[in-house]
Amino acid sequence: MDTGDDWTLYGKTGWATRNLNKNMNPTLGWFVGWVEQKEKLYIFALNMDIKDSSQLPQRQEIAIDILKNELNI
């Protein structure tokens, strides 16, 4: 998914919807994966409420911001 000098990020996004009044309304989004860095493995999962599809990119943006701060990737 992404790589740097001493790390590799692997991940998968998901999005669950439910049918309300014949409209597909997004309800839940997630981004899960792991980072391999200097022979260590860090597993992560982010789960968030999604009100509309414009918020979908935030799943990865939020998780990657946290990983950058915590792991210095």
N, CA and C atoms as an extended XYZ file, in Angstrom:
219
Properties=species:S:1:pos:R:3:atomname:S:1:resname:S:1:resid:I:1 pbc="F F F"
N         0.819       -1.187        0.000 N   MET     1
C         0.000        0.000        0.000 CA  MET     1
C         0.867        1.256        0.000 C   MET     1
N         1.879        1.291        0.900 N   ASP     2
C         2.805        2.425        0.942 CA  ASP     2
C         4.096        1.943        1.581 C   ASP     2
N         5.179        2.609        1.259 N   THR     3
C         6.464        2.190        1.797 CA  THR     3
C         7.378        3.388        1.987 C   THR     3
N         8.301        3.255        2.925 N   GLY     4
C         9.307        4.275        3.176 CA  GLY     4
C        10.666        3.617        3.280 C   GLY     4
N        11.647        4.353        3.783 N   ASP     5
C        13.006        3.824        3.880 CA  ASP     5
C        13.099        2.577        4.754 C   ASP     5
N        12.397        2.584        5.885 N   ASP     6
C        12.516        1.454        6.810 CA  ASP     6
C        11.164        0.912        7.262 C   ASP     6
N        10.121        1.140        6.485 N   TRP     7
C         8.795        0.663        6.862 CA  TRP     7
C         7.955        0.343        5.629 C   TRP     7
N         6.962       -0.532        5.835 N   THR     8
C         5.974       -0.850        4.809 CA  THR     8
C         4.606       -0.903        5.472 C   THR     8
N         3.638       -0.238        4.855 N   LEU     9
C         2.270       -0.179        5.360 CA  LEU     9
C         1.378       -1.050        4.487 C   LEU     9
N         0.617       -1.926        5.132 N   TYR    10
C        -0.370       -2.762        4.457 CA  TYR    10
C        -1.727       -2.466        5.083 C   TYR    10
N        -2.768       -2.368        4.278 N   GLY    11
C        -4.068       -2.087        4.863 CA  GLY    11
C        -5.211       -2.332        3.905 C   GLY    11
N        -6.410       -2.360        4.475 N   LYS    12
C        -7.635       -2.582        3.720 CA  LYS    12
C        -8.733       -1.736        4.329 C   LYS    12
N        -9.452       -1.030        3.479 N   THR    13
C       -10.597       -0.250        3.941 CA  THR    13
C       -11.871       -1.058        3.757 C   THR    13
N       -12.895       -0.654        4.490 N   GLY    14
C       -14.207       -1.271        4.342 CA  GLY    14
C       -15.287       -0.262        4.663 C   GLY    14
N       -16.505       -0.608        4.232 N   TRP    15
C       -17.629        0.304        4.411 CA  TRP    15
C       -18.905       -0.517        4.469 C   TRP    15
N       -19.631       -0.415        5.575 N   ALA    16
C       -20.889       -1.135        5.734 CA  ALA    16
C       -22.044       -0.156        5.592 C   ALA    16
N       -23.053       -0.572        4.887 N   THR    17
C       -24.236        0.266        4.697 CA  THR    17
C       -25.466       -0.520        5.115 C   THR    17
N       -26.536        0.187        5.282 N   ARG    18
C       -27.815       -0.480        5.500 CA  ARG    18
C       -28.863        0.225        4.656 C   ARG    18
N       -29.850       -0.501        4.274 N   ASN    19
C       -30.879        0.011        3.381 CA  ASN    19
C       -32.007        0.626        4.210 C   ASN    19
N       -32.119        1.950        4.155 N   LEU    20
C       -33.196        2.658        4.840 CA  LEU    20
C       -34.043        3.365        3.789 C   LEU    20
N       -35.308        3.038        3.736 N   ASN    21
C       -36.220        3.656        2.768 CA  ASN    21
C       -35.693        3.549        1.337 C   ASN    21
N       -35.126        2.404        1.009 N   LYS    22
C       -34.592        2.112       -0.322 CA  LYS    22
C       -33.422        3.005       -0.720 C   LYS    22
N       -32.835        3.727        0.214 N   ASN    23
C       -31.623        4.510       -0.039 CA  ASN    23
C       -30.476        3.847        0.700 C   ASN    23
N       -29.332        3.756        0.053 N   MET    24
C       -28.171        3.186        0.720 CA  MET    24
C       -27.510        4.293        1.539 C   MET    24
N       -27.638        4.213        2.840 N   ASN    25
C       -27.059        5.209        3.731 CA  ASN    25
C       -25.830        4.623        4.412 C   ASN    25
N       -24.669        5.224        4.192 N   PRO    26
C       -23.474        4.700        4.848 CA  PRO    26
C       -23.573        4.838        6.357 C   PRO    26
N       -23.052        3.860        7.056 N   THR    27
C       -23.126        3.900        8.505 CA  THR    27
C       -21.788        3.677        9.188 C   THR    27
N       -20.923        2.857        8.623 N   LEU    28
C       -19.704        2.478        9.317 CA  LEU    28
C       -18.565        2.288        8.324 C   LEU    28
N       -17.419        2.887        8.635 N   GLY    29
C       -16.234        2.710        7.800 CA  GLY    29
C       -15.065        2.261        8.646 C   GLY    29
N       -14.116        1.568        8.025 N   TRP    30
C       -12.946        1.108        8.771 CA  TRP    30
C       -11.723        1.045        7.875 C   TRP    30
N       -10.578        1.025        8.530 N   PHE    31
C        -9.288        0.836        7.875 CA  PHE    31
C        -8.457        0.001        8.829 C   PHE    31
N        -8.057       -1.174        8.400 N   VAL    32
C        -7.276       -2.088        9.230 CA  VAL    32
C        -6.014       -2.491        8.481 C   VAL    32
N        -4.990       -2.841        9.232 N   GLY    33
C        -3.772       -3.280        8.578 CA  GLY    33
C        -2.621       -3.413        9.542 C   GLY    33
N        -1.420       -3.331        8.983 N   TRP    34
C        -0.223       -3.444        9.797 CA  TRP    34
C         0.920       -2.679        9.147 C   TRP    34
N         1.892       -2.347        9.978 N   VAL    35
C         3.121       -1.698        9.526 CA  VAL    35
C         4.281       -2.594        9.927 C   VAL    35
N         5.150       -2.881        8.981 N   GLU    36
C         6.401       -3.573        9.271 CA  GLU    36
C         7.493       -2.508        9.286 C   GLU    36
N         8.197       -2.428       10.418 N   GLN    37
C         9.237       -1.410       10.567 CA  GLN    37
C        10.383       -1.983       11.389 C   GLN    37
N        11.569       -1.977       10.800 N   LYS    38
C        12.774       -2.437       11.505 CA  LYS    38
C        12.540       -3.773       12.199 C   LYS    38
N        12.032       -4.726       11.453 N   GLU    39
C        11.780       -6.086       11.932 CA  GLU    39
C        10.738       -6.161       13.048 C   GLU    39
N         9.928       -5.122       13.199 N   LYS    40
C         8.816       -5.136       14.149 CA  LYS    40
C         7.512       -5.037       13.366 C   LYS    40
N         6.457       -5.547       13.975 N   LEU    41
C         5.138       -5.547       13.355 CA  LEU    41
C         4.170       -4.778       14.248 C   LEU    41
N         3.473       -3.797       13.667 N   TYR    42
C         2.483       -3.000       14.387 CA  TYR    42
C         1.140       -3.172       13.685 C   TYR    42
N         0.153       -3.638       14.420 N   ILE    43
C        -1.185       -3.869       13.873 CA  ILE    43
C        -2.087       -2.718       14.304 C   ILE    43
N        -2.966       -2.273       13.401 N   PHE    44
C        -3.868       -1.170       13.728 CA  PHE    44
C        -5.255       -1.429       13.161 C   PHE    44
N        -6.234       -0.768       13.756 N   ALA    45
C        -7.614       -0.798       13.261 CA  ALA    45
C        -8.267        0.534       13.604 C   ALA    45
N        -8.927        1.119       12.632 N   LEU    46
C        -9.677        2.353       12.834 CA  LEU    46
C       -11.112        2.092       12.402 C   LEU    46
N       -12.045        2.483       13.233 N   ASN    47
C       -13.467        2.293       12.990 CA  ASN    47
C       -14.135        3.647       13.174 C   ASN    47
N       -14.945        4.090       12.209 N   MET    48
C       -15.575        5.406       12.344 CA  MET    48
C       -16.960        5.429       11.719 C   MET    48
N       -17.807        6.273       12.274 N   ASP    49
C       -19.122        6.509       11.686 CA  ASP    49
C       -18.949        7.354       10.434 C   ASP    49
N       -19.674        6.994        9.386 N   ILE    50
C       -19.626        7.704        8.109 CA  ILE    50
C       -21.022        8.254        7.832 C   ILE    50
N       -21.112        9.566        7.681 N   LYS    51
C       -22.415       10.180        7.403 CA  LYS    51
C       -22.696       10.294        5.912 C   LYS    51
N       -21.646       10.482        5.109 N   ASP    52
C       -21.810       10.471        3.655 CA  ASP    52
C       -20.489       10.066        3.013 C   ASP    52
N       -20.553        9.713        1.753 N   SER    53
C       -19.390        9.130        1.079 CA  SER    53
C       -18.196       10.078        0.983 C   SER    53
N       -18.411       11.372        1.152 N   SER    54
C       -17.284       12.308        1.105 CA  SER    54
C       -16.324       12.092        2.279 C   SER    54
N       -16.786       11.420        3.322 N   GLN    55
C       -15.943       11.153        4.488 CA  GLN    55
C       -15.087        9.896        4.331 C   GLN    55
N       -15.311        9.111        3.311 N   LEU    56
C       -14.596        7.841        3.169 CA  LEU    56
C       -13.071        7.986        3.168 C   LEU    56
N       -12.482        8.968        2.500 N   PRO    57
C       -11.018        9.085        2.534 CA  PRO    57
C       -10.452        9.338        3.931 C   PRO    57
N       -11.273        9.841        4.834 N   GLN    58
C       -10.801       10.134        6.186 CA  GLN    58
C       -10.366        8.881        6.935 C   GLN    58
N       -10.883        7.713        6.555 N   ARG    59
C       -10.483        6.468        7.230 CA  ARG    59
C        -8.969        6.308        7.163 C   ARG    59
N        -8.421        6.428        5.976 N   GLN    60
C        -6.980        6.274        5.809 CA  GLN    60
C        -6.222        7.494        6.323 C   GLN    60
N        -6.732        8.681        6.062 N   GLU    61
C        -6.039        9.901        6.479 CA  GLU    61
C        -5.827        9.929        7.990 C   GLU    61
N        -6.866        9.618        8.748 N   ILE    62
C        -6.767        9.641       10.212 CA  ILE    62
C        -5.784        8.583       10.697 C   ILE    62
N        -5.925        7.366       10.196 N   ALA    63
C        -5.045        6.278       10.636 CA  ALA    63
C        -3.588        6.574       10.291 C   ALA    63
N        -3.336        7.057        9.094 N   ILE    64
C        -1.960        7.334        8.678 CA  ILE    64
C        -1.370        8.485        9.495 C   ILE    64
N        -2.166        9.497        9.803 N   ASP    65
C        -1.676       10.585       10.665 CA  ASP    65
C        -1.256       10.047       12.032 C   ASP    65
N        -2.059        9.167       12.601 N   ILE    66
C        -1.727        8.582       13.906 CA  ILE    66
C        -0.460        7.739       13.798 C   ILE    66
N        -0.374        6.913       12.759 N   LEU    67
C         0.814        6.072       12.582 CA  LEU    67
C         2.070        6.917       12.391 C   LEU    67
N         1.956        8.001       11.652 N   LYS    68
C         3.109        8.892       11.462 CA  LYS    68
C         3.583        9.452       12.796 C   LYS    68
N         2.648        9.858       13.638 N   ASN    69
C         3.005       10.419       14.943 CA  ASN    69
C         3.576        9.370       15.891 C   ASN    69
N         2.993        8.183       15.889 N   GLU    70
C         3.398        7.150       16.840 CA  GLU    70
C         4.643        6.376       16.405 C   GLU    70
N         4.786        6.140       15.101 N   LEU    71
C         5.872        5.289       14.601 CA  LEU    71
C         6.931        6.057       13.818 C   LEU    71
N         6.691        7.343       13.620 N   ASN    72
C         7.612        8.167       12.825 CA  ASN    72
C         7.830        7.606       11.419 C   ASN    72
N         6.736        7.209       10.788 N   ILE    73
C         6.860        6.722        9.412 CA  ILE    73
C         6.683        7.871        8.441 C   ILE    73
